Amino acid sequence: MGTQTMPSSSLEWAKVDLSTTPNVVVPPPGPRSREYHARCTNHFKGLSSQVKLFPVTFESGEGCVLRDVDGNRYIDFSSGIYVTTLGHCHPKVSEAIARYARTLMNAHDFTTPIKTALVEKLAEVLPGDLSGFQFYDSGTTAVEAGIRVLRAATGKNEMLSCYYDFHGKTYNAVSLAHIRSQVYGRVRAPGAHMVPRPDPYHPLWTRPDGTIDTDQYIAFYEEYLDKATVGDVAGFVLEPIQGWGGSVIPPDDFFPKLRALCDRLGILLMADEVLTSWGRTGKWLCMEHWGVLPDVVTLGKGFGNGFPVTCVAVREPYKESFESISASSSYGGNPMACAAALASTEVIAEENLLEWSSHLGDLALARMLKMKQEHKIVGDVRARGCLMGIELVKDRQTKEPDNQAGALVYQKAFAKGLAWIPAGHILRMSPPIVMDEATLARGLDIIDEAIGETEKELGY
Ligand SMILES: Cc1ncc(COP(=O)(O)O)c(C=O)c1O
């Protein structure tokens, strides 16, 4: 991969040489991968399904390319797990982290020049009056802090979230998620409620013309708030586009209607943008697609492009709520973290990468719609910027999930040199937003081939 030099632009730096990548020199997972994996998993337990299904051992990454310990080179269609939005080891981000690793690593929550620069930059790029911040070290801890802000700001306790949302794995966060997928916390935290959200491919309520009827969802929420809560609701906490839930994009009129409902009933709206922000969907905040300003927002993953730094951002009227939640933490806002987040933010802003992410999403959607025409197991395709999904079904009428096909497509594409992170029957894709068009097309070709081979193998 060579030593890094500053790129004149991230796109130039990240451009993949398709004559050398993907390149599978040993069928993966190769012997060295397997040996490391066996040694590591003697001790390291609790692996995700993706790793269990394809136990490759990665050695290095640069831009949109990953290399395993057997010398195979992969196109990166996962960004870690929606994290390295600007590609692996972006020179500007890596240099910023290294600078503070050499000068000042931790100063608790004392002010530092780099933190000052970061909060001023955030206030500049974020919409509306989202101008109060606190920093954390994981998406989950940011979500927990966001919930504490909602409670402090309203003096109320209950929370609503949506079926198949994901917000993290501590007790409050997991209580606002599809809890059965967790082996612990079998009882939701007191005050946590779940309601359905509009999924255009699986609508609960439709209009006479067959389109999804968001008014009925909103009417249901109103009834639920009245009948099923104790009337002590602090906030609605939800993902703008569901990531883990399968890249599910709500209808355009949903969030404006939800915002209006929250305003009418005096409920705060918290957007968990840990996964969807910082260019992943082509905007700083995914909520900007619908012109809706949340009261509280969580940022993570691509926010520090790999450095563990996350953020809770609140609107002006709720800034003071941070004072009453004992907001600080050991690592929140440490200088290395602030440097990573500031560098990532500057790169995205200076190079207009939000637009490029949207452009890649449009290209991918066109290509995936073609796949839908050609493969009957492809039930639905969706993309917003570099957040993409393909839903595999056994039958287009019943829409029954095809998890077996999902696992096969995943393994076949990986074996051809595509590093990615599908889950069950949803092929989830989150390439770095600095990917070039030809590499995006090559990655989608690999998926197309893998779907075709899977259809044959399963006798479709
Ligand atoms: C929307 C959302 N919120 C919160 C989290 C939790 O973040 P972390 O894994 O950094 O704790 C995730 C992680 O995938 C997420 O997608």
PDBQT file of the ligand as one rigid body, heavy atoms in Angstrom, charges set to zero:
ROOT
HETATM    1  C1  LIG A 501     -28.217   4.204  14.787  1.00  0.00    +0.000 C 
HETATM    2  C2  LIG A 501     -27.207   3.669  15.756  1.00  0.00    +0.000 A 
HETATM    3  N1  LIG A 501     -27.195   4.147  17.010  1.00  0.00    +0.000 NA
HETATM    4  C3  LIG A 501     -26.314   3.714  17.922  1.00  0.00    +0.000 A 
HETATM    5  C4  LIG A 501     -25.385   2.743  17.604  1.00  0.00    +0.000 A 
HETATM    6  C5  LIG A 501     -24.408   2.266  18.621  1.00  0.00    +0.000 C 
HETATM    7  O1  LIG A 501     -23.134   2.733  18.293  1.00  0.00    +0.000 OA
HETATM    8  P1  LIG A 501     -21.815   2.051  18.889  1.00  0.00    +0.000 P 
HETATM    9  O2  LIG A 501     -21.713   0.691  18.303  1.00  0.00    +0.000 OA
HETATM   10  O3  LIG A 501     -20.716   2.975  18.458  1.00  0.00    +0.000 OA
HETATM   11  O4  LIG A 501     -21.974   2.035  20.367  1.00  0.00    +0.000 OA
HETATM   12  C6  LIG A 501     -25.349   2.221  16.314  1.00  0.00    +0.000 A 
HETATM   13  C7  LIG A 501     -24.374   1.181  15.947  1.00  0.00    +0.000 C 
HETATM   14  O5  LIG A 501     -24.453   0.522  14.947  1.00  0.00    +0.000 OA
HETATM   15  C8  LIG A 501     -26.296   2.687  15.360  1.00  0.00    +0.000 A 
HETATM   16  O6  LIG A 501     -26.310   2.205  14.110  1.00  0.00    +0.000 OA
ENDROOT
TORSDOF 0
